[in-house]
Amino acid sequence: DTDALGHIQKRDPVGVRIEAGLDDCPDRDVRITAVTAYEMLGGAVALIDRRKRELRDLIPAFYLHQNLVEYLAIWRGLILPYEAMAERIYRALPTRLRQELKDDARIAAIAMVHGAVVWTCNVTDYTKVPGLTVVRAETGSRVP
């Protein structure tokens, strides 16, 4: 999930706990999704645009964008795509759920296509997706 990856990228205390949980996981085949990369970069672009409108210093916003581009480069070859099967799964979710979860529903659909587990700090939303396996990222524990 994007939030969990953000913590890992920042190496903050939550990110350190998530990394430890991933290290203890028997299946260390960790991937991110194209939607996650989009959300991270989109947030940085939105920050740049907002600071331009507010006539504020752009240097920190461009630094964030550069930092994210460089960080996401380490995931090359490990980014699960948003393809036709994920789109079908996404479209099969109830409209209300798609509206509520927004791009998290797309991340869930990608995970389901690949039989992947979603590690997230936001278990409340992801557990609403039927058939999705969810792990509370901060503890590494599977959510029933």
Contacts in CASP RR format, 6 or more apart in sequence:
PFRMAT RR
TARGET T0000
AUTHOR 0000-0000-0000
METHOD contacts of the structure
MODEL  1
DTDALGHIQKRDPVGVRIEAGLDDCPDRDVRITAVTAYEMLGGAVALIDR
RKRELRDLIPAFYLHQNLVEYLAIWRGLILPYEAMAERIYRALPTRLRQE
LKDDARIAAIAMVHGAVVWTCNVTDYTKVPGLTVVRAETGSRVP
1 36 0 8 1.000
1 104 0 8 1.000
1 107 0 8 1.000
1 118 0 8 1.000
1 119 0 8 1.000
1 120 0 8 1.000
1 121 0 8 1.000
1 122 0 8 1.000
1 126 0 8 1.000
1 137 0 8 1.000
2 35 0 8 1.000
2 36 0 8 1.000
2 39 0 8 1.000
2 40 0 8 1.000
2 107 0 8 1.000
3 120 0 8 1.000
3 121 0 8 1.000
3 122 0 8 1.000
4 15 0 8 1.000
4 18 0 8 1.000
4 119 0 8 1.000
4 120 0 8 1.000
4 121 0 8 1.000
4 137 0 8 1.000
5 32 0 8 1.000
5 36 0 8 1.000
5 40 0 8 1.000
6 15 0 8 1.000
6 40 0 8 1.000
7 14 0 8 1.000
7 15 0 8 1.000
7 18 0 8 1.000
7 121 0 8 1.000
7 137 0 8 1.000
8 15 0 8 1.000
8 18 0 8 1.000
8 19 0 8 1.000
9 40 0 8 1.000
9 68 0 8 1.000
9 71 0 8 1.000
14 121 0 8 1.000
14 137 0 8 1.000
14 138 0 8 1.000
17 138 0 8 1.000
17 139 0 8 1.000
18 119 0 8 1.000
18 137 0 8 1.000
18 138 0 8 1.000
18 140 0 8 1.000
21 139 0 8 1.000
21 140 0 8 1.000
22 28 0 8 1.000
22 30 0 8 1.000
22 119 0 8 1.000
22 140 0 8 1.000
24 140 0 8 1.000
25 140 0 8 1.000
27 117 0 8 1.000
30 78 0 8 1.000
31 75 0 8 1.000
31 78 0 8 1.000
31 79 0 8 1.000
31 80 0 8 1.000
31 114 0 8 1.000
31 116 0 8 1.000
32 75 0 8 1.000
32 78 0 8 1.000
32 79 0 8 1.000
32 80 0 8 1.000
33 79 0 8 1.000
33 80 0 8 1.000
33 81 0 8 1.000
33 82 0 8 1.000
33 106 0 8 1.000
33 107 0 8 1.000
33 110 0 8 1.000
33 111 0 8 1.000
34 79 0 8 1.000
34 80 0 8 1.000
34 81 0 8 1.000
34 82 0 8 1.000
34 110 0 8 1.000
35 82 0 8 1.000
35 103 0 8 1.000
35 106 0 8 1.000
35 107 0 8 1.000
35 110 0 8 1.000
36 79 0 8 1.000
36 107 0 8 1.000
37 72 0 8 1.000
37 75 0 8 1.000
37 79 0 8 1.000
38 103 0 8 1.000
39 103 0 8 1.000
40 68 0 8 1.000
40 72 0 8 1.000
41 65 0 8 1.000
41 68 0 8 1.000
41 69 0 8 1.000
41 72 0 8 1.000
44 61 0 8 1.000
44 64 0 8 1.000
44 65 0 8 1.000
44 68 0 8 1.000
45 65 0 8 1.000
47 61 0 8 1.000
47 64 0 8 1.000
47 65 0 8 1.000
48 58 0 8 1.000
48 61 0 8 1.000
48 62 0 8 1.000
48 65 0 8 1.000
51 57 0 8 1.000
51 58 0 8 1.000
51 61 0 8 1.000
52 58 0 8 1.000
80 110 0 8 1.000
80 111 0 8 1.000
80 113 0 8 1.000
80 114 0 8 1.000
80 116 0 8 1.000
81 110 0 8 1.000
82 106 0 8 1.000
82 109 0 8 1.000
82 110 0 8 1.000
83 113 0 8 1.000
85 113 0 8 1.000
86 106 0 8 1.000
86 109 0 8 1.000
86 110 0 8 1.000
86 112 0 8 1.000
86 113 0 8 1.000
87 109 0 8 1.000
89 109 0 8 1.000
89 112 0 8 1.000
89 113 0 8 1.000
90 98 0 8 1.000
90 105 0 8 1.000
90 106 0 8 1.000
90 108 0 8 1.000
90 109 0 8 1.000
91 98 0 8 1.000
93 105 0 8 1.000
93 108 0 8 1.000
93 109 0 8 1.000
93 129 0 8 1.000
97 105 0 8 1.000
97 128 0 8 1.000
97 129 0 8 1.000
98 105 0 8 1.000
100 125 0 8 1.000
100 128 0 8 1.000
101 108 0 8 1.000
101 125 0 8 1.000
101 126 0 8 1.000
101 128 0 8 1.000
101 129 0 8 1.000
104 122 0 8 1.000
104 125 0 8 1.000
104 126 0 8 1.000
105 129 0 8 1.000
107 118 0 8 1.000
108 118 0 8 1.000
108 126 0 8 1.000
108 129 0 8 1.000
108 132 0 8 1.000
110 116 0 8 1.000
111 117 0 8 1.000
111 118 0 8 1.000
111 132 0 8 1.000
111 133 0 8 1.000
112 129 0 8 1.000
112 131 0 8 1.000
112 132 0 8 1.000
115 133 0 8 1.000
116 133 0 8 1.000
117 133 0 8 1.000
117 134 0 8 1.000
117 135 0 8 1.000
117 142 0 8 1.000
118 126 0 8 1.000
118 132 0 8 1.000
118 133 0 8 1.000
118 134 0 8 1.000
118 135 0 8 1.000
119 135 0 8 1.000
119 137 0 8 1.000
119 140 0 8 1.000
120 126 0 8 1.000
120 134 0 8 1.000
120 135 0 8 1.000
120 136 0 8 1.000
120 137 0 8 1.000
121 136 0 8 1.000
121 137 0 8 1.000
121 138 0 8 1.000
123 134 0 8 1.000
123 136 0 8 1.000
123 143 0 8 1.000
126 132 0 8 1.000
126 134 0 8 1.000
126 143 0 8 1.000
127 134 0 8 1.000
127 143 0 8 1.000
133 142 0 8 1.000
134 142 0 8 1.000
134 143 0 8 1.000
135 141 0 8 1.000
135 142 0 8 1.000
135 143 0 8 1.000
136 142 0 8 1.000
136 143 0 8 1.000
END
